[in-house]
Amino acid sequence: MTSSADVVYWYFKSDVDPWSTTANEWTTYSDVEMTIIEEAYQEDKNEILLDQYKIDLKNLIQTKLSDKTKQRPIRREVNGCKRQEWNCSH
């Protein structure tokens, strides 16, 4: 759970090959998109539709609606600390 002082950022992996383990380029969603995604996340929704994408909040994957083979990992950071990092000090 985040407090009102926490800053939350949502990113999608923007590498040409988003599943590459050697490349690691991430791009933030727009402020409006991050607000929509975070509200859905806080409401414990499994997925949402965002423009031309389905955002899977359980598996952290973005899928293009017009081409289900186009998928990218997404991630959430609170105060610069990745969700996957269990020992964050923030």
N, C-alpha and C positions, 0 to 999 in steps of 0.2 A: 504494500500500500504506500502511496506517496502522500507527502504532506503538501499543503498549499504553497510552501516555500520551494518545493522541488521543481526543477526544470526538466521536462521530459522531451526527448527528441526521438523521432522515428526516421529510419533510414531504409533505403533499398540498395542492394548491391548493384552497382552500375557498370561493372566490368563488361567487356564484350562477351566473355564467357562467365556468367554469374556464378557458376558452380566450380570454377577453378579454385584450387587450394593455394595457388601461388599468387594470384592477383587479389587485391584487397581494397578496391575503390568503392566507397559508400557515398550516397547522395541523400541529403535530407529531403523529406517531403516538404511541400509548402506549409506555411503556418496554419492555413485553414485545413489542409489535409491532415496535419499532425493533430489538430484539435479534434477532428472527426474520428480519427483512428484511436486516439487516447480515450475519448469518451466511450467508444465501443469496448475498448480494452477494460476500462474501469467497470463497465456494466457486465463484464464477463461474457461478452458475445463471442461466438466461435468464428464468425466471419462477417464482413461487410462488403458492400459494393461501393467503389470509389471511382467515379468517372468510368473509364474503360477497363477497370481492374477489379478483381475479387481479392480482398485482403483476408488471408487466413490467419487469424490471431492465435490459434492453437499451435499450428505448425510453422508459423512465421514465414509464410510464402505469399508472394504477390503473383497472381495469374492474370494474363491478358484475356478478357472475355471473348474476343474475336478469334483467339488462337490459344487453346488450352496448353499447347506445348511450350508457350513462352512464359516461363516462370522465373522468378528471382527470389532469393532469400531477403527477408526484411529483419530489422532488429530494432530494439527499443533501448534507449539509454536514459538513465535518470542521473542528472547532475554529472554527466560525462562518464557514467559507470554502466557498462553493458549489463543487460538483464541476465545474461548467462554467467556473469561473474558472481559467484556466491559469497565471496569475501570482501565485497566493496565496503569501504570505510565511510561512505556518504550516508 
